[in-house]
């Protein structure tokens, strides 16, 4: 009896995995989408089923195939103390992404480049005066990654570590909203970053992103790339380089951006910063995604 129950459970799990793979393939490879459309329209206002959301995320954030996708993001960052927002700095961000299909979902390889800027003029700066301590703070010119996330049908797996740090946390996908020809999809990262030197305190990150794109294009399996936009919010503990000391509070960031297939689609200031600091990445972005990951600051 126990053996039969185990066999039945295994068969159900296998059937679900096969169905999930079929839905993913429908959106990405050209199979008829009528069944998926019917499923999603059972609840047109809100979608929460991971098997439905995962293919949408892939096309909104990455691409239905393995092409390189570029994102730009314009961000403003604040100190939050006693519910008051205090300007810290702005950021021009570029990220590179590629997706790789696997039987149980897909892997995503990403590299992020962060340029700090004056919060009023958005001009590139290498240091700021901390408005809470009065101390001059050197802003790190940051490279994050390359990192690999595994988006599976049952969960999303964070990378276990980067040079200098380990990660623990969760990535939550959904809900998604369909209205007026567009689809909005939420993704939430909740992560604890622990430094392997045993000296620096843990760094807590809560990133919330909402991606938006054409629902018709997302459902069109002949269009592996969909023009998408993102609204981004992030709440973190103080990074050590801000030198906040015993100051209580949090760091809050908000921003927006868009995907592209070519670096020439970047905002002018961001492209100029890439030309100044990372001409090698502009020349060969695929190689940058194959490089060893940079040390996390």
N, C-alpha and C positions, 0 to 999 in steps of 0.2 A: 504493500500500500504506500509506504513512504517513497519507494522507488518510483511508483507511478506518479505521485504528486510532484516529485523532483523533475521527472521527465516532462510533465505537463507545464511546470513553471519554466523550464528551460526552453520548451517550444514556444511559449508565449513571449518570452524575452527575445528569442530569435526572430519571431514574427514581427515584433515591434521594431527591432533594429532594421529588419528588411524593409518595413513600411517607411521608417524614417529616412533610410537611404534612398528609397524610391521618390519620396517627396523632395529631398535635396536634389536628386538627379533631374526631376521634372523642371525645377526652376533653373537649373544650370546647364542642361544639355539639349533641350529641345523636345522632350517627351510631352505629350498632351497634358495641359494644365487644368482641364475641366474639373477633375476630382479635387484638386487643391483649392480651386476657386470656390467650389461648393462648400468645402470644409471651412474656409476662412469666412465665408459669408453667412454661416450659421450665427455668428456673433459679430456683426460688422463694426460695432462701436469699439470693442476691446478684444484683443487677441492675447492669450497668455500661454498657449501650448508651445513648449520649447521646440518640438519637431516642426511646427509651422514657422516659428520665429527665426530659427537658425539660418535657413536659406536667405531670408530677408536681410539678416545682419551681414551675411557674407557679401551680398551685392551692394548694400548700403555703405559698408565700411571698407570692404576690400573689392573683389571682383569675382564674377562667376568662374573665371579661368585663372591662370597663374600670372597674369600680367602685373607689372609694377603699378601701384597706385600711390599718388602723392597727396598729402593733406597739408593745408596751411591753416593756422589758427591764430587769431589776434586775441590776446588775453590781458585783462587788468587784474592786479593782485592787491589785496588789502590785508591789513592787520585788523582782527576783530577783538576788541577789548570792551567788556561790559556792553555788548550789543552795538558798539559804535564802529563804523567802517573808517579806517585810516589808510590813505594811499601809501602803498609801498613801492611798486614798480609795475611796468607793463612787460609783456613778452610777445615776441614774434616767434612762432613755433612752426617747424616743418617736420613732417614725419613721412617715412617711406614704409610701404606695406606690400606683402605678397602672401597669397593664400595657396595652400597645398592640400588637395583632396586626399582623404583617407576613408576607409570603409565605415568608420564610426563617427564621421564628422569632417573637420578640416583643421589644419594647423595654420597659424598666422605668424609670419616673421615680420618684425617691426623695428624701426630705428627712429629715434626722436632727437631733434636738434633744437636747442632752446637758446634764444638770444634775448637778453634783458634790455629794457628800454626805460626811459624817463616816463613816469605815469601821466605827465601833462603833454609832452611834445611827441612821445613815442620814438624819440631818437635813441639810437643805441648808446648804452652806457655800460661801463665796467664796474662802477661803484655807486652807492647811494649813501645818504645820511639816514640812519635808522631814526624814524620820527619819534620812537618811544624812548630810545636810549641816548640819542644824539651822537652815536658812534658811527664812524665811517665804515661801511661794510663792502667788501669786495664781492661782486656777484659772479658766481661761477659760470663759465661758458660751458654749458652742459651738453653731453651726449648721453642718451639713455639707450642701451642696447648695443647690438641687436638682441631682441628678446623673442621667445617663441611661446605662444599661447596655443593650447589645444582645445578647440571648441568641439566637444563631443555631444552626442545626442542626450546624454544624461547629466553632464556637468561641464564646466570650463576649468581646465587645469592651468594654474599659474606656473611660471618657471620657478624652480626650487631656489635658484640663487643667481646672482651676478657677482662679478669680482668685488669683494668687500662687503656683501650683504646677503642675507637670506630673506625669503618672503613667506608669509602665511596670510591667508585670507580667503575671500570668496568673490566671485563675479556673478552678478545676477542679471539675467536677460529678461526684458519685458517690463511692462506690457507694451503692446503696439496698438496704435490707433489709426484707423483708416477713415478719411473724410475728405470730400472735395477733391478727389483725384490724387491725394497724397497719402503716404504712410509715414507715421512717426514711430520710432522704436527706441525704447529706453535701455540703457546699459549702465550698471552700477558696479564699480570696483571698490571693495573694502579690503584694505591691505595693511598689514603690519610689516615694516621693514626693519630688520635687526642687523646691526653692524657687527661684523665678525671680529673687530678689534676689541670687543668687550668693554669699550670705554664710552662710546657715544650712546645716548639713550635711544630706544626704539622710536621710529618715525611712523606716524599713522596717516594713512592716505584714504580719502573718500572721494572718488571721482564719479561724477554723474554726467552722462552724455545722452543727448536725444538726437538721433539721426533722422533726416527727412528726405524723401525722394518720391518720384512719380510711382504710384501704385501700378499703373499700366506697364511701365518700363520694368519694374521689379518682377512682374508676372510674365514678361516676355522673355522666353528662354533663348531667343536669338540676340538678345542684348546683354552680354555678360558684364558690361560696365554701365553703371547708372550714375548720372550726375546727382550728387548728394550734398547736403549741408548738415552742420552739427551745431547744437547749442551745448556749451560745456560749463559745468560748475564743479568746483573742487574745494573741499574743506580738509585741512591737514594740521598736524601739530607744527610747532616752529622747527624749521630746518636749522641745524647747528650753525651754519654759516651766517644766519641772520643775527647771531649773538644777542638773543633776547634775555639770556640769563634766567632770573627767577620771574620774569614778567609772565603773568597769566594771560591766556588768550589763544587764538587760532589764526591760521592763515587761510584766507578765502580768495578764490579766483573764479572769474567768470569770463567766458569768451565765446566766439563763434568763428566758423570757418567753412571750408568747402574742399571737396576732392578734385583731383585733376590727373591727367595723364602726362603732362609736360611741365617742366620747371618754369617755362615762360608764362604759365597761368598763375604763378605766385604774385602776391602784391609786390610792387616795385621795391619797397624798402627791404622786404624779406629776401627777394632775389639778389639784391645788391649785397646783403650780408652773407648769403651763400657763396656768391662770387668772391667775396673778400676772405672768408674763413674756410670754406670747404669746396674749392674748385675741383678737387679730386672726386668728390661725391657727385657733383654736377656732371662730371665727365663719365663716371661709371657707377651709377647708383646700385646696380646689381652686385657689384663687388663689395660695396659698403655693407650690404645685407649679409654677406658671407664672412665679413671680418670677425675676429674675436670680440666679444662684448667689452665695452668700455667700463672702467671702474665707476661704481655708483657714488656720487658725491652727496 
